[in-house]
Amino acid sequence: ASHVLEEGDVSIAAVAQPFLDRIAMDLGNSVKLSVLDSESVLVIAVAQGKRDYALTVTVGQRMPIHAGAAGKLLFAHAGREQQ
């Protein structure tokens, strides 16, 4: 998550951030963009929700693949080689 992009590279986190912000604002829930990274899920972008019980998630946070909905969804749609 802290990788420095070389000139000309496009950051998917930067492209996604306005959409995440809008969803979080409209729904009040926290929103995250995660990717499979080796044997874990890596959060690469976050928009915090404003509800009392909105989850707190941070960029760079890692979770085991089996520990949340995002990991299970990404794993289910990964190619057989990656699984």
mmCIF file of the N, C-alpha and C atoms, coordinates in Angstrom:
data_MODEL
# 
_entry.id   MODEL 
# 
loop_
_atom_site.group_PDB 
_atom_site.id 
_atom_site.type_symbol 
_atom_site.label_atom_id 
_atom_site.label_alt_id 
_atom_site.label_comp_id 
_atom_site.label_asym_id 
_atom_site.label_entity_id 
_atom_site.label_seq_id 
_atom_site.pdbx_PDB_ins_code 
_atom_site.Cartn_x 
_atom_site.Cartn_y 
_atom_site.Cartn_z 
_atom_site.occupancy 
_atom_site.B_iso_or_equiv 
_atom_site.pdbx_formal_charge 
_atom_site.auth_seq_id 
_atom_site.auth_comp_id 
_atom_site.auth_asym_id 
_atom_site.auth_atom_id 
_atom_site.pdbx_PDB_model_num 
ATOM 1   N N  . ALA A 1 1  ? 0.820   -1.195  0.000   1.00 0.00 ? 1  ALA A N  1 
ATOM 2   C CA . ALA A 1 1  ? 0.000   0.000   0.000   1.00 0.00 ? 1  ALA A CA 1 
ATOM 3   C C  . ALA A 1 1  ? 0.857   1.249   0.000   1.00 0.00 ? 1  ALA A C  1 
ATOM 4   N N  . SER A 1 2  ? 2.048   1.146   0.478   1.00 0.00 ? 2  SER A N  1 
ATOM 5   C CA . SER A 1 2  ? 2.902   2.327   0.516   1.00 0.00 ? 2  SER A CA 1 
ATOM 6   C C  . SER A 1 2  ? 3.863   2.374   -0.672  1.00 0.00 ? 2  SER A C  1 
ATOM 7   N N  . HIS A 1 3  ? 3.646   1.504   -1.656  1.00 0.00 ? 3  HIS A N  1 
ATOM 8   C CA . HIS A 1 3  ? 4.502   1.439   -2.839  1.00 0.00 ? 3  HIS A CA 1 
ATOM 9   C C  . HIS A 1 3  ? 4.477   2.767   -3.590  1.00 0.00 ? 3  HIS A C  1 
ATOM 10  N N  . VAL A 1 4  ? 5.632   3.267   -3.941  1.00 0.00 ? 4  VAL A N  1 
ATOM 11  C CA . VAL A 1 4  ? 5.724   4.514   -4.693  1.00 0.00 ? 4  VAL A CA 1 
ATOM 12  C C  . VAL A 1 4  ? 5.639   4.186   -6.176  1.00 0.00 ? 4  VAL A C  1 
ATOM 13  N N  . LEU A 1 5  ? 4.703   4.812   -6.855  1.00 0.00 ? 5  LEU A N  1 
ATOM 14  C CA . LEU A 1 5  ? 4.518   4.553   -8.276  1.00 0.00 ? 5  LEU A CA 1 
ATOM 15  C C  . LEU A 1 5  ? 5.554   5.299   -9.106  1.00 0.00 ? 5  LEU A C  1 
ATOM 16  N N  . GLU A 1 6  ? 5.969   4.652   -10.163 1.00 0.00 ? 6  GLU A N  1 
ATOM 17  C CA . GLU A 1 6  ? 6.878   5.318   -11.076 1.00 0.00 ? 6  GLU A CA 1 
ATOM 18  C C  . GLU A 1 6  ? 6.085   6.237   -11.990 1.00 0.00 ? 6  GLU A C  1 
ATOM 19  N N  . GLU A 1 7  ? 6.753   7.205   -12.556 1.00 0.00 ? 7  GLU A N  1 
ATOM 20  C CA . GLU A 1 7  ? 6.093   8.182   -13.418 1.00 0.00 ? 7  GLU A CA 1 
ATOM 21  C C  . GLU A 1 7  ? 5.323   7.471   -14.530 1.00 0.00 ? 7  GLU A C  1 
ATOM 22  N N  . GLY A 1 8  ? 4.067   7.837   -14.719 1.00 0.00 ? 8  GLY A N  1 
ATOM 23  C CA . GLY A 1 8  ? 3.241   7.253   -15.756 1.00 0.00 ? 8  GLY A CA 1 
ATOM 24  C C  . GLY A 1 8  ? 2.373   6.108   -15.281 1.00 0.00 ? 8  GLY A C  1 
ATOM 25  N N  . ASP A 1 9  ? 2.682   5.523   -14.123 1.00 0.00 ? 9  ASP A N  1 
ATOM 26  C CA . ASP A 1 9  ? 1.849   4.449   -13.588 1.00 0.00 ? 9  ASP A CA 1 
ATOM 27  C C  . ASP A 1 9  ? 0.532   5.014   -13.071 1.00 0.00 ? 9  ASP A C  1 
ATOM 28  N N  . VAL A 1 10 ? -0.503  4.222   -13.147 1.00 0.00 ? 10 VAL A N  1 
ATOM 29  C CA . VAL A 1 10 ? -1.815  4.626   -12.656 1.00 0.00 ? 10 VAL A CA 1 
ATOM 30  C C  . VAL A 1 10 ? -2.102  3.865   -11.371 1.00 0.00 ? 10 VAL A C  1 
ATOM 31  N N  . SER A 1 11 ? -2.510  4.579   -10.357 1.00 0.00 ? 11 SER A N  1 
ATOM 32  C CA . SER A 1 11 ? -2.848  3.963   -9.080  1.00 0.00 ? 11 SER A CA 1 
ATOM 33  C C  . SER A 1 11 ? -4.329  3.634   -9.059  1.00 0.00 ? 11 SER A C  1 
ATOM 34  N N  . ILE A 1 12 ? -4.651  2.347   -8.949  1.00 0.00 ? 12 ILE A N  1 
ATOM 35  C CA . ILE A 1 12 ? -6.059  1.956   -8.880  1.00 0.00 ? 12 ILE A CA 1 
ATOM 36  C C  . ILE A 1 12 ? -6.704  2.543   -7.628  1.00 0.00 ? 12 ILE A C  1 
ATOM 37  N N  . ALA A 1 13 ? -5.936  2.691   -6.554  1.00 0.00 ? 13 ALA A N  1 
ATOM 38  C CA . ALA A 1 13 ? -6.474  3.288   -5.332  1.00 0.00 ? 13 ALA A CA 1 
ATOM 39  C C  . ALA A 1 13 ? -6.879  4.736   -5.577  1.00 0.00 ? 13 ALA A C  1 
ATOM 40  N N  . ALA A 1 14 ? -6.058  5.485   -6.293  1.00 0.00 ? 14 ALA A N  1 
ATOM 41  C CA . ALA A 1 14 ? -6.374  6.885   -6.586  1.00 0.00 ? 14 ALA A CA 1 
ATOM 42  C C  . ALA A 1 14 ? -7.592  7.002   -7.496  1.00 0.00 ? 14 ALA A C  1 
ATOM 43  N N  . VAL A 1 15 ? -7.706  6.115   -8.455  1.00 0.00 ? 15 VAL A N  1 
ATOM 44  C CA . VAL A 1 15 ? -8.859  6.127   -9.361  1.00 0.00 ? 15 VAL A CA 1 
ATOM 45  C C  . VAL A 1 15 ? -10.135 5.773   -8.604  1.00 0.00 ? 15 VAL A C  1 
ATOM 46  N N  . ALA A 1 16 ? -10.048 4.818   -7.692  1.00 0.00 ? 16 ALA A N  1 
ATOM 47  C CA . ALA A 1 16 ? -11.224 4.343   -6.959  1.00 0.00 ? 16 ALA A CA 1 
ATOM 48  C C  . ALA A 1 16 ? -11.664 5.265   -5.831  1.00 0.00 ? 16 ALA A C  1 
ATOM 49  N N  . GLN A 1 17 ? -10.750 6.080   -5.293  1.00 0.00 ? 17 GLN A N  1 
ATOM 50  C CA . GLN A 1 17 ? -11.048 6.858   -4.090  1.00 0.00 ? 17 GLN A CA 1 
ATOM 51  C C  . GLN A 1 17 ? -12.300 7.732   -4.184  1.00 0.00 ? 17 GLN A C  1 
ATOM 52  N N  . PRO A 1 18 ? -12.519 8.487   -5.289  1.00 0.00 ? 18 PRO A N  1 
ATOM 53  C CA . PRO A 1 18 ? -13.742 9.294   -5.343  1.00 0.00 ? 18 PRO A CA 1 
ATOM 54  C C  . PRO A 1 18 ? -15.023 8.459   -5.286  1.00 0.00 ? 18 PRO A C  1 
ATOM 55  N N  . PHE A 1 19 ? -14.978 7.263   -5.843  1.00 0.00 ? 19 PHE A N  1 
ATOM 56  C CA . PHE A 1 19 ? -16.144 6.373   -5.817  1.00 0.00 ? 19 PHE A CA 1 
ATOM 57  C C  . PHE A 1 19 ? -16.363 5.820   -4.407  1.00 0.00 ? 19 PHE A C  1 
ATOM 58  N N  . LEU A 1 20 ? -15.278 5.439   -3.742  1.00 0.00 ? 20 LEU A N  1 
ATOM 59  C CA . LEU A 1 20 ? -15.383 4.956   -2.370  1.00 0.00 ? 20 LEU A CA 1 
ATOM 60  C C  . LEU A 1 20 ? -15.929 6.056   -1.459  1.00 0.00 ? 20 LEU A C  1 
ATOM 61  N N  . ASP A 1 21 ? -15.421 7.275   -1.641  1.00 0.00 ? 21 ASP A N  1 
ATOM 62  C CA . ASP A 1 21 ? -15.883 8.404   -0.831  1.00 0.00 ? 21 ASP A CA 1 
ATOM 63  C C  . ASP A 1 21 ? -17.374 8.634   -1.014  1.00 0.00 ? 21 ASP A C  1 
ATOM 64  N N  . ARG A 1 22 ? -17.833 8.570   -2.239  1.00 0.00 ? 22 ARG A N  1 
ATOM 65  C CA . ARG A 1 22 ? -19.247 8.807   -2.530  1.00 0.00 ? 22 ARG A CA 1 
ATOM 66  C C  . ARG A 1 22 ? -20.132 7.725   -1.903  1.00 0.00 ? 22 ARG A C  1 
ATOM 67  N N  . ILE A 1 23 ? -19.728 6.473   -2.030  1.00 0.00 ? 23 ILE A N  1 
ATOM 68  C CA . ILE A 1 23 ? -20.501 5.372   -1.451  1.00 0.00 ? 23 ILE A CA 1 
ATOM 69  C C  . ILE A 1 23 ? -20.552 5.516   0.073   1.00 0.00 ? 23 ILE A C  1 
ATOM 70  N N  . ALA A 1 24 ? -19.411 5.822   0.691   1.00 0.00 ? 24 ALA A N  1 
ATOM 71  C CA . ALA A 1 24 ? -19.374 5.986   2.143   1.00 0.00 ? 24 ALA A CA 1 
ATOM 72  C C  . ALA A 1 24 ? -20.263 7.145   2.580   1.00 0.00 ? 24 ALA A C  1 
ATOM 73  N N  . MET A 1 25 ? -20.251 8.231   1.823   1.00 0.00 ? 25 MET A N  1 
ATOM 74  C CA . MET A 1 25 ? -21.073 9.388   2.163   1.00 0.00 ? 25 MET A CA 1 
ATOM 75  C C  . MET A 1 25 ? -22.560 9.056   2.010   1.00 0.00 ? 25 MET A C  1 
ATOM 76  N N  . ASP A 1 26 ? -22.917 8.395   0.920   1.00 0.00 ? 26 ASP A N  1 
ATOM 77  C CA . ASP A 1 26 ? -24.328 8.074   0.662   1.00 0.00 ? 26 ASP A CA 1 
ATOM 78  C C  . ASP A 1 26 ? -24.895 7.061   1.655   1.00 0.00 ? 26 ASP A C  1 
ATOM 79  N N  . LEU A 1 27 ? -24.101 6.053   2.015   1.00 0.00 ? 27 LEU A N  1 
ATOM 80  C CA . LEU A 1 27 ? -24.592 4.968   2.861   1.00 0.00 ? 27 LEU A CA 1 
ATOM 81  C C  . LEU A 1 27 ? -24.238 5.124   4.337   1.00 0.00 ? 27 LEU A C  1 
ATOM 82  N N  . GLY A 1 28 ? -23.200 5.893   4.616   1.00 0.00 ? 28 GLY A N  1 
ATOM 83  C CA . GLY A 1 28 ? -22.760 6.054   5.989   1.00 0.00 ? 28 GLY A CA 1 
ATOM 84  C C  . GLY A 1 28 ? -21.873 4.929   6.487   1.00 0.00 ? 28 GLY A C  1 
ATOM 85  N N  . ASN A 1 29 ? -21.642 3.943   5.661   1.00 0.00 ? 29 ASN A N  1 
ATOM 86  C CA . ASN A 1 29 ? -20.807 2.799   6.031   1.00 0.00 ? 29 ASN A CA 1 
ATOM 87  C C  . ASN A 1 29 ? -19.383 2.988   5.526   1.00 0.00 ? 29 ASN A C  1 
ATOM 88  N N  . SER A 1 30 ? -18.437 2.343   6.195   1.00 0.00 ? 30 SER A N  1 
ATOM 89  C CA . SER A 1 30 ? -17.063 2.345   5.708   1.00 0.00 ? 30 SER A CA 1 
ATOM 90  C C  . SER A 1 30 ? -16.985 1.483   4.453   1.00 0.00 ? 30 SER A C  1 
ATOM 91  N N  . VAL A 1 31 ? -16.114 1.879   3.546   1.00 0.00 ? 31 VAL A N  1 
ATOM 92  C CA . VAL A 1 31 ? -15.946 1.171   2.277   1.00 0.00 ? 31 VAL A CA 1 
ATOM 93  C C  . VAL A 1 31 ? -14.454 0.962   2.064   1.00 0.00 ? 31 VAL A C  1 
ATOM 94  N N  . LYS A 1 32 ? -14.096 -0.215  1.581   1.00 0.00 ? 32 LYS A N  1 
ATOM 95  C CA . LYS A 1 32 ? -12.679 -0.481  1.330   1.00 0.00 ? 32 LYS A CA 1 
ATOM 96  C C  . LYS A 1 32 ? -12.493 -1.160  -0.010  1.00 0.00 ? 32 LYS A C  1 
ATOM 97  N N  . LEU A 1 33 ? -11.331 -0.963  -0.584  1.00 0.00 ? 33 LEU A N  1 
ATOM 98  C CA . LEU A 1 33 ? -10.922 -1.653  -1.800  1.00 0.00 ? 33 LEU A CA 1 
ATOM 99  C C  . LEU A 1 33 ? -9.777  -2.566  -1.394  1.00 0.00 ? 33 LEU A C  1 
ATOM 100 N N  . SER A 1 34 ? -9.953  -3.855  -1.626  1.00 0.00 ? 34 SER A N  1 
ATOM 101 C CA . SER A 1 34 ? -8.971  -4.846  -1.202  1.00 0.00 ? 34 SER A CA 1 
ATOM 102 C C  . SER A 1 34 ? -8.527  -5.692  -2.381  1.00 0.00 ? 34 SER A C  1 
ATOM 103 N N  . VAL A 1 35 ? -7.328  -6.238  -2.272  1.00 0.00 ? 35 VAL A N  1 
ATOM 104 C CA . VAL A 1 35 ? -6.790  -7.142  -3.287  1.00 0.00 ? 35 VAL A CA 1 
ATOM 105 C C  . VAL A 1 35 ? -6.190  -8.354  -2.591  1.00 0.00 ? 35 VAL A C  1 
ATOM 106 N N  . LEU A 1 36 ? -6.147  -9.476  -3.320  1.00 0.00 ? 36 LEU A N  1 
ATOM 107 C CA . LEU A 1 36 ? -5.415  -10.641 -2.818  1.00 0.00 ? 36 LEU A CA 1 
ATOM 108 C C  . LEU A 1 36 ? -3.931  -10.354 -2.975  1.00 0.00 ? 36 LEU A C  1 
ATOM 109 N N  . ASP A 1 37 ? -3.178  -10.609 -1.939  1.00 0.00 ? 37 ASP A N  1 
ATOM 110 C CA . ASP A 1 37 ? -1.735  -10.386 -1.974  1.00 0.00 ? 37 ASP A CA 1 
ATOM 111 C C  . ASP A 1 37 ? -1.081  -11.573 -1.292  1.00 0.00 ? 37 ASP A C  1 
ATOM 112 N N  . SER A 1 38 ? -0.591  -12.495 -2.089  1.00 0.00 ? 38 SER A N  1 
ATOM 113 C CA . SER A 1 38 ? -0.008  -13.726 -1.598  1.00 0.00 ? 38 SER A CA 1 
ATOM 114 C C  . SER A 1 38 ? -1.070  -14.524 -0.839  1.00 0.00 ? 38 SER A C  1 
ATOM 115 N N  . GLU A 1 39 ? -0.905  -14.698 0.456   1.00 0.00 ? 39 GLU A N  1 
ATOM 116 C CA . GLU A 1 39 ? -1.859  -15.503 1.225   1.00 0.00 ? 39 GLU A CA 1 
ATOM 117 C C  . GLU A 1 39 ? -2.721  -14.656 2.152   1.00 0.00 ? 39 GLU A C  1 
ATOM 118 N N  . SER A 1 40 ? -2.909  -13.388 1.798   1.00 0.00 ? 40 SER A N  1 
ATOM 119 C CA . SER A 1 40 ? -3.736  -12.515 2.624   1.00 0.00 ? 40 SER A CA 1 
ATOM 120 C C  . SER A 1 40 ? -4.480  -11.517 1.740   1.00 0.00 ? 40 SER A C  1 
ATOM 121 N N  . VAL A 1 41 ? -5.325  -10.733 2.378   1.00 0.00 ? 41 VAL A N  1 
ATOM 122 C CA . VAL A 1 41 ? -6.058  -9.668  1.704   1.00 0.00 ? 41 VAL A CA 1 
ATOM 123 C C  . VAL A 1 41 ? -5.446  -8.354  2.163   1.00 0.00 ? 41 VAL A C  1 
ATOM 124 N N  . LEU A 1 42 ? -5.125  -7.486  1.217   1.00 0.00 ? 42 LEU A N  1 
ATOM 125 C CA . LEU A 1 42 ? -4.500  -6.200  1.502   1.00 0.00 ? 42 LEU A CA 1 
ATOM 126 C C  . LEU A 1 42 ? -5.471  -5.085  1.161   1.00 0.00 ? 42 LEU A C  1 
ATOM 127 N N  . VAL A 1 43 ? -5.720  -4.185  2.105   1.00 0.00 ? 43 VAL A N  1 
ATOM 128 C CA . VAL A 1 43 ? -6.583  -3.038  1.876   1.00 0.00 ? 43 VAL A CA 1 
ATOM 129 C C  . VAL A 1 43 ? -5.743  -1.949  1.206   1.00 0.00 ? 43 VAL A C  1 
ATOM 130 N N  . ILE A 1 44 ? -6.184  -1.481  0.017   1.00 0.00 ? 44 ILE A N  1 
ATOM 131 C CA . ILE A 1 44 ? -5.404  -0.478  -0.704  1.00 0.00 ? 44 ILE A CA 1 
ATOM 132 C C  . ILE A 1 44 ? -6.071  0.894   -0.756  1.00 0.00 ? 44 ILE A C  1 
ATOM 133 N N  . ALA A 1 45 ? -7.345  0.981   -0.390  1.00 0.00 ? 45 ALA A N  1 
ATOM 134 C CA . ALA A 1 45 ? -8.026  2.284   -0.335  1.00 0.00 ? 45 ALA A CA 1 
ATOM 135 C C  . ALA A 1 45 ? -9.199  2.177   0.626   1.00 0.00 ? 45 ALA A C  1 
ATOM 136 N N  . VAL A 1 46 ? -9.502  3.280   1.306   1.00 0.00 ? 46 VAL A N  1 
ATOM 137 C CA . VAL A 1 46 ? -10.545 3.290   2.324   1.00 0.00 ? 46 VAL A CA 1 
ATOM 138 C C  . VAL A 1 46 ? -11.293 4.611   2.311   1.00 0.00 ? 46 VAL A C  1 
ATOM 139 N N  . ALA A 1 47 ? -12.590 4.536   2.589   1.00 0.00 ? 47 ALA A N  1 
ATOM 140 C CA . ALA A 1 47 ? -13.401 5.715   2.890   1.00 0.00 ? 47 ALA A CA 1 
ATOM 141 C C  . ALA A 1 47 ? -14.170 5.376   4.161   1.00 0.00 ? 47 ALA A C  1 
ATOM 142 N N  . GLN A 1 48 ? -13.967 6.144   5.204   1.00 0.00 ? 48 GLN A N  1 
ATOM 143 C CA . GLN A 1 48 ? -14.592 5.860   6.492   1.00 0.00 ? 48 GLN A CA 1 
ATOM 144 C C  . GLN A 1 48 ? -16.046 6.314   6.511   1.00 0.00 ? 48 GLN A C  1 
ATOM 145 N N  . GLY A 1 49 ? -16.900 5.482   7.070   1.00 0.00 ? 49 GLY A N  1 
ATOM 146 C CA . GLY A 1 49 ? -18.303 5.810   7.225   1.00 0.00 ? 49 GLY A CA 1 
ATOM 147 C C  . GLY A 1 49 ? -18.531 6.706   8.429   1.00 0.00 ? 49 GLY A C  1 
ATOM 148 N N  . LYS A 1 50 ? -19.701 7.308   8.494   1.00 0.00 ? 50 LYS A N  1 
ATOM 149 C CA . LYS A 1 50 ? -20.040 8.228   9.580   1.00 0.00 ? 50 LYS A CA 1 
ATOM 150 C C  . LYS A 1 50 ? -21.028 7.651   10.585  1.00 0.00 ? 50 LYS A C  1 
ATOM 151 N N  . ARG A 1 51 ? -21.474 6.438   10.366  1.00 0.00 ? 51 ARG A N  1 
ATOM 152 C CA . ARG A 1 51 ? -22.415 5.827   11.310  1.00 0.00 ? 51 ARG A CA 1 
ATOM 153 C C  . ARG A 1 51 ? -21.708 5.478   12.610  1.00 0.00 ? 51 ARG A C  1 
ATOM 154 N N  . ASP A 1 52 ? -22.494 5.345   13.658  1.00 0.00 ? 52 ASP A N  1 
ATOM 155 C CA . ASP A 1 52 ? -21.935 5.031   14.973  1.00 0.00 ? 52 ASP A CA 1 
ATOM 156 C C  . ASP A 1 52 ? -21.138 3.734   14.973  1.00 0.00 ? 52 ASP A C  1 
ATOM 157 N N  . TYR A 1 53 ? -21.583 2.760   14.204  1.00 0.00 ? 53 TYR A N  1 
ATOM 158 C CA . TYR A 1 53 ? -20.936 1.451   14.216  1.00 0.00 ? 53 TYR A CA 1 
ATOM 159 C C  . TYR A 1 53 ? -20.196 1.151   12.915  1.00 0.00 ? 53 TYR A C  1 
ATOM 160 N N  . ALA A 1 54 ? -19.764 2.182   12.215  1.00 0.00 ? 54 ALA A N  1 
ATOM 161 C CA . ALA A 1 54 ? -19.000 1.979   10.980  1.00 0.00 ? 54 ALA A CA 1 
ATOM 162 C C  . ALA A 1 54 ? -17.652 1.344   11.328  1.00 0.00 ? 54 ALA A C  1 
ATOM 163 N N  . LEU A 1 55 ? -17.254 0.350   10.567  1.00 0.00 ? 55 LEU A N  1 
ATOM 164 C CA . LEU A 1 55 ? -15.972 -0.316  10.799  1.00 0.00 ? 55 LEU A CA 1 
ATOM 165 C C  . LEU A 1 55 ? -14.817 0.644   10.554  1.00 0.00 ? 55 LEU A C  1 
ATOM 166 N N  . THR A 1 56 ? -13.773 0.493   11.328  1.00 0.00 ? 56 THR A N  1 
ATOM 167 C CA . THR A 1 56 ? -12.564 1.280   11.112  1.00 0.00 ? 56 THR A CA 1 
ATOM 168 C C  . THR A 1 56 ? -11.570 0.394   10.373  1.00 0.00 ? 56 THR A C  1 
ATOM 169 N N  . VAL A 1 57 ? -11.202 0.829   9.193   1.00 0.00 ? 57 VAL A N  1 
ATOM 170 C CA . VAL A 1 57 ? -10.286 0.080   8.342   1.00 0.00 ? 57 VAL A CA 1 
ATOM 171 C C  . VAL A 1 57 ? -9.182  1.039   7.927   1.00 0.00 ? 57 VAL A C  1 
ATOM 172 N N  . THR A 1 58 ? -7.949  0.536   7.807   1.00 0.00 ? 58 THR A N  1 
ATOM 173 C CA . THR A 1 58 ? -6.841  1.395   7.406   1.00 0.00 ? 58 THR A CA 1 
ATOM 174 C C  . THR A 1 58 ? -6.147  0.838   6.172   1.00 0.00 ? 58 THR A C  1 
ATOM 175 N N  . VAL A 1 59 ? -5.638  1.744   5.358   1.00 0.00 ? 59 VAL A N  1 
ATOM 176 C CA . VAL A 1 59 ? -4.857  1.345   4.189   1.00 0.00 ? 59 VAL A CA 1 
ATOM 177 C C  . VAL A 1 59 ? -3.620  0.601   4.685   1.00 0.00 ? 59 VAL A C  1 
ATOM 178 N N  . GLY A 1 60 ? -3.326  -0.505  4.047   1.00 0.00 ? 60 GLY A N  1 
ATOM 179 C CA . GLY A 1 60 ? -2.192  -1.330  4.436   1.00 0.00 ? 60 GLY A CA 1 
ATOM 180 C C  . GLY A 1 60 ? -2.557  -2.454  5.383   1.00 0.00 ? 60 GLY A C  1 
ATOM 181 N N  . GLN A 1 61 ? -3.789  -2.433  5.883   1.00 0.00 ? 61 GLN A N  1 
ATOM 182 C CA . GLN A 1 61 ? -4.250  -3.493  6.785   1.00 0.00 ? 61 GLN A CA 1 
ATOM 183 C C  . GLN A 1 61 ? -4.296  -4.819  6.032   1.00 0.00 ? 61 GLN A C  1 
ATOM 184 N N  . ARG A 1 62 ? -3.866  -5.881  6.697   1.00 0.00 ? 62 ARG A N  1 
ATOM 185 C CA . ARG A 1 62 ? -3.907  -7.222  6.106   1.00 0.00 ? 62 ARG A CA 1 
ATOM 186 C C  . ARG A 1 62 ? -4.803  -8.116  6.962   1.00 0.00 ? 62 ARG A C  1 
ATOM 187 N N  . MET A 1 63 ? -5.494  -9.004  6.265   1.00 0.00 ? 63 MET A N  1 
ATOM 188 C CA . MET A 1 63 ? -6.334  -9.989  6.952   1.00 0.00 ? 63 MET A CA 1 
ATOM 189 C C  . MET A 1 63 ? -6.150  -11.330 6.265   1.00 0.00 ? 63 MET A C  1 
ATOM 190 N N  . PRO A 1 64 ? -6.298  -12.432 7.018   1.00 0.00 ? 64 PRO A N  1 
ATOM 191 C CA . PRO A 1 64 ? -6.282  -13.745 6.369   1.00 0.00 ? 64 PRO A CA 1 
ATOM 192 C C  . PRO A 1 64 ? -7.443  -13.839 5.371   1.00 0.00 ? 64 PRO A C  1 
ATOM 193 N N  . ILE A 1 65 ? -7.255  -14.581 4.333   1.00 0.00 ? 65 ILE A N  1 
ATOM 194 C CA . ILE A 1 65 ? -8.272  -14.702 3.292   1.00 0.00 ? 65 ILE A CA 1 
ATOM 195 C C  . ILE A 1 65 ? -9.598  -15.196 3.857   1.00 0.00 ? 65 ILE A C  1 
ATOM 196 N N  . HIS A 1 66 ? -9.565  -16.100 4.800   1.00 0.00 ? 66 HIS A N  1 
ATOM 197 C CA . HIS A 1 66 ? -10.786 -16.703 5.331   1.00 0.00 ? 66 HIS A CA 1 
ATOM 198 C C  . HIS A 1 66 ? -11.508 -15.813 6.354   1.00 0.00 ? 66 HIS A C  1 
ATOM 199 N N  . ALA A 1 67 ? -10.907 -14.678 6.754   1.00 0.00 ? 67 ALA A N  1 
ATOM 200 C CA . ALA A 1 67 ? -11.419 -13.923 7.898   1.00 0.00 ? 67 ALA A CA 1 
ATOM 201 C C  . ALA A 1 67 ? -12.464 -12.860 7.560   1.00 0.00 ? 67 ALA A C  1 
ATOM 202 N N  . GLY A 1 68 ? -12.826 -12.701 6.327   1.00 0.00 ? 68 GLY A N  1 
ATOM 203 C CA . GLY A 1 68 ? -13.825 -11.684 6.009   1.00 0.00 ? 68 GLY A CA 1 
ATOM 204 C C  . GLY A 1 68 ? -14.459 -11.926 4.660   1.00 0.00 ? 68 GLY A C  1 
ATOM 205 N N  . ALA A 1 69 ? -15.496 -11.180 4.389   1.00 0.00 ? 69 ALA A N  1 
ATOM 206 C CA . ALA A 1 69 ? -16.237 -11.352 3.142   1.00 0.00 ? 69 ALA A CA 1 
ATOM 207 C C  . ALA A 1 69 ? -15.384 -11.012 1.922   1.00 0.00 ? 69 ALA A C  1 
ATOM 208 N N  . ALA A 1 70 ? -14.581 -9.951  2.014   1.00 0.00 ? 70 ALA A N  1 
ATOM 209 C CA . ALA A 1 70 ? -13.771 -9.551  0.859   1.00 0.00 ? 70 ALA A CA 1 
ATOM 210 C C  . ALA A 1 70 ? -12.807 -10.663 0.443   1.00 0.00 ? 70 ALA A C  1 
ATOM 211 N N  . GLY A 1 71 ? -12.137 -11.259 1.405   1.00 0.00 ? 71 GLY A N  1 
ATOM 212 C CA . GLY A 1 71 ? -11.195 -12.334 1.104   1.00 0.00 ? 71 GLY A CA 1 
ATOM 213 C C  . GLY A 1 71 ? -11.875 -13.538 0.479   1.00 0.00 ? 71 GLY A C  1 
ATOM 214 N N  . LYS A 1 72 ? -13.021 -13.899 1.013   1.00 0.00 ? 72 LYS A N  1 
ATOM 215 C CA . LYS A 1 72 ? -13.753 -15.052 0.479   1.00 0.00 ? 72 LYS A CA 1 
ATOM 216 C C  . LYS A 1 72 ? -14.226 -14.784 -0.942  1.00 0.00 ? 72 LYS A C  1 
ATOM 217 N N  . LEU A 1 73 ? -14.693 -13.580 -1.193  1.00 0.00 ? 73 LEU A N  1 
ATOM 218 C CA . LEU A 1 73 ? -15.156 -13.213 -2.530  1.00 0.00 ? 73 LEU A CA 1 
ATOM 219 C C  . LEU A 1 73 ? -13.994 -13.195 -3.529  1.00 0.00 ? 73 LEU A C  1 
ATOM 220 N N  . LEU A 1 74 ? -12.892 -12.561 -3.144  1.00 0.00 ? 74 LEU A N  1 
ATOM 221 C CA . LEU A 1 74 ? -11.734 -12.500 -4.042  1.00 0.00 ? 74 LEU A CA 1 
ATOM 222 C C  . LEU A 1 74 ? -11.177 -13.892 -4.312  1.00 0.00 ? 74 LEU A C  1 
ATOM 223 N N  . PHE A 1 75 ? -11.095 -14.724 -3.286  1.00 0.00 ? 75 PHE A N  1 
ATOM 224 C CA . PHE A 1 75 ? -10.580 -16.087 -3.447  1.00 0.00 ? 75 PHE A CA 1 
ATOM 225 C C  . PHE A 1 75 ? -11.486 -16.909 -4.355  1.00 0.00 ? 75 PHE A C  1 
ATOM 226 N N  . ALA A 1 76 ? -12.798 -16.768 -4.170  1.00 0.00 ? 76 ALA A N  1 
ATOM 227 C CA . ALA A 1 76 ? -13.752 -17.546 -4.974  1.00 0.00 ? 76 ALA A CA 1 
ATOM 228 C C  . ALA A 1 76 ? -13.628 -17.221 -6.455  1.00 0.00 ? 76 ALA A C  1 
ATOM 229 N N  . HIS A 1 77 ? -13.250 -16.000 -6.784  1.00 0.00 ? 77 HIS A N  1 
ATOM 230 C CA . HIS A 1 77 ? -13.161 -15.587 -8.184  1.00 0.00 ? 77 HIS A CA 1 
ATOM 231 C C  . HIS A 1 77 ? -11.744 -15.541 -8.716  1.00 0.00 ? 77 HIS A C  1 
ATOM 232 N N  . ALA A 1 78 ? -10.793 -16.003 -7.909  1.00 0.00 ? 78 ALA A N  1 
ATOM 233 C CA . ALA A 1 78 ? -9.394  -16.086 -8.364  1.00 0.00 ? 78 ALA A CA 1 
ATOM 234 C C  . ALA A 1 78 ? -9.254  -17.290 -9.288  1.00 0.00 ? 78 ALA A C  1 
ATOM 235 N N  . GLY A 1 79 ? -8.252  -17.250 -10.109 1.00 0.00 ? 79 GLY A N  1 
ATOM 236 C CA . GLY A 1 79 ? -7.981  -18.389 -10.984 1.00 0.00 ? 79 GLY A CA 1 
ATOM 237 C C  . GLY A 1 79 ? -7.546  -19.600 -10.183 1.00 0.00 ? 79 GLY A C  1 
ATOM 238 N N  . ARG A 1 80 ? -7.701  -20.781 -10.764 1.00 0.00 ? 80 ARG A N  1 
ATOM 239 C CA . ARG A 1 80 ? -7.360  -22.032 -10.067 1.00 0.00 ? 80 ARG A CA 1 
ATOM 240 C C  . ARG A 1 80 ? -5.899  -22.052 -9.612  1.00 0.00 ? 80 ARG A C  1 
ATOM 241 N N  . GLU A 1 81 ? -5.007  -21.504 -10.431 1.00 0.00 ? 81 GLU A N  1 
ATOM 242 C CA . GLU A 1 81 ? -3.588  -21.492 -10.073 1.00 0.00 ? 81 GLU A CA 1 
ATOM 243 C C  . GLU A 1 81 ? -3.359  -20.687 -8.800  1.00 0.00 ? 81 GLU A C  1 
ATOM 244 N N  . GLN A 1 82 ? -4.040  -19.537 -8.678  1.00 0.00 ? 82 GLN A N  1 
ATOM 245 C CA . GLN A 1 82 ? -3.878  -18.698 -7.495  1.00 0.00 ? 82 GLN A CA 1 
ATOM 246 C C  . GLN A 1 82 ? -4.519  -19.324 -6.264  1.00 0.00 ? 82 GLN A C  1 
ATOM 247 N N  . GLN A 1 83 ? -5.642  -20.014 -6.476  1.00 0.00 ? 83 GLN A N  1 
ATOM 248 C CA . GLN A 1 83 ? -6.287  -20.678 -5.345  1.00 0.00 ? 83 GLN A CA 1 
ATOM 249 C C  . GLN A 1 83 ? -5.405  -21.763 -4.798  1.00 0.00 ? 83 GLN A C  1 
# 
